[in-house]
Every structure is written in C-alpha cells, then in structure tokens.
C-alpha cells in the first residue's frame, strides 16, 4: 500500500485470529534470567533451542531468553496474568529470593501491591532490569 492510499475502514478489515507464539527476551545470562522467572512464577525452563532458552508460559507462548553479552540490554515490560489463588505464592517467592515488588510501574511504592480493575498486581525487576508485572485481572480496555 503506497503512502497516498487510504487504509480500509475498520469494518472492511478481515477478521483473523492471531496468537503470540514466542518472543525473544535479551539477557546477559540466559540461564540466570530464565531460572529466575521460572522460580518466581512456578514455570518450567525448556531445553536450549539454538541460542534460546525458553520459558513455557503454559498458554502456547514461550519467552525465549537469548544472551546479549557486552551490550546494554534495553529494559522491556512483560505482564503476566495469573490466577488470584497463585498471587500470594508469587509474592512470597519474590520475598524469599530478596526481590522487592512495587504497587506501581515506576517502582515508587515498595512492598505494596495494587488493586487495579478489581484484582491484585505488582511489579518487580528481573535480573537484567526488565520490568515484570503480575496481575490477577486484565486491564479494562476501551
């Protein structure tokens, strides 16, 4: 489509089902980062696949940890929807490994959780500074 063509009206767009299958997560040590997330969330680390070390999220999606050595790793945000009955366990695991959690994405409310959208949530840093979020309710979207 050239820049002078108009995009079709929203009602003219095809409807398709698209699912995220995997995404690469850069880390200075893929084993450390994958193990950290698996311990906190109670997940399994898969077998290495080329340069990747996958963490299976259980919904058909993997986070594929890939080492990026001697380079700055740009912090990314990853949000995980977890069952309410697992939330306290995740918070306890963070406390057990000495990781501070926060009620807000800017990390200004340490040791607190939020109650967004009628659920519970918290943010914490992964080993390479990725801003991780756990929440028990999806965000309400317009």
N, C-alpha and C positions, 0 to 999 in steps of 0.2 A: 504494500500500500504506500503510495507516494505521500509526501508531506502535504500536498494540496487536496488529497482526497479526504472526505469526511469519514469518521468512524460510523458504523451502523448504529442505529438506535438500540438501546439496551434490549428491547423486546425482540429485536431481529438477531441477536447473538444466539449461537447454538447453545443448547444446554448440554453440559458434559460433566461426567464425574471424574475429578482429578484428585488423586491421593498422593500425599508426600510419601516417598518410599525411603529416602535416606538423605542425610546432609552431612557434609564434612565439617568437623569441628577441629580447628587447629589447636595444637598443644605443644608445649616444649618437651613433654614426656607423655606419650600417648597411653602408656600403661598406668602411670600415676593418675592421670585425669579420668580415664575410663573406670579404673577401680574406685576412685573417689565417688563418682556419680553412682556407680552400681551399689556401693555400700550405703550411701545416703538414701537412695530411692528403692533399695531392695531388688535390684535388677541383676541380670547376668551379662558378663562380658563374653563376647563370642570369640571364635578363633581368628587370628590375624588373617586379613584378606588383602594381599599386596601390601601397600603402605598403610592400610587402615586397620583399626582395632574397633570393631563395632560393639555398641551397647544397644541391645534389643529393648525397645520400649514396650513391647507386648501388644502393640496395635498395628503391626506391619511396618513400623518405622524404625530405622536404626540411626543412631548418632555414630558416625564413623570417625573416630579420632585419628588424626593424621599429624605426625610430628613436623614441626616447623622450627628447626634449630637455628640459633644465631640470628633470628629475626624477631622484631617486635610482633607480638600477637595482638591483633585488634580485638578488644572486648566485644562480645556479642551477647544478646539476650536470648535465653531459652526458657520457655514457660511450660510447666508440666501440670496437667490436670490429674489430680489424684483423688481416690475415694476419701470421703470425710473420715472414715474409720481408720485410715492409714496416716492421717495428718500428724497426730501426736507422736507416732512412731518415727516419722521423718524428722520432726523437731528434736526428739530425743537422740536420734543418730547424729544430728548436727552438733548437739551439745556434747555427745560422747567423744567426737573427734575434734572438739575445740573450735568449731566454726561458728562465728557469730551470724545470727539471722536478724533480719530487719523487717519492719512493717511496710517499708516504702522502697521504691526502686532506687532512690538516691542514697540509701543507706544512712539516713539520719535518725532513725528510731531503732537502736539496737535492742535485741532481746524482746522485741514485741512482734505481734502478728497483726494482720489486718482482717477486716470483716467485709471486704468488698463483695457486692452482689449477693449478700446473704450467706456467703461461705467464709472460709478462712484461707489466709495466704501469708506467704513470707518470701523474702528474697535473701540470697546468700551468694558469696563469691566462690567460684570453682578455683582450682589451683592456678590457672593462668589468667584469672581476673574476669572470666565470663560471668555475667550477672544472671544467676539462675533464679527461677521463681517456681514455687509450688503453690497450687491453689485448688480449692475444692469445688469451686463454681466457675464456669466460663464467664468471660466478660459479656455483659449485655451490649449488643451492637445495634446501632440504628437500622 
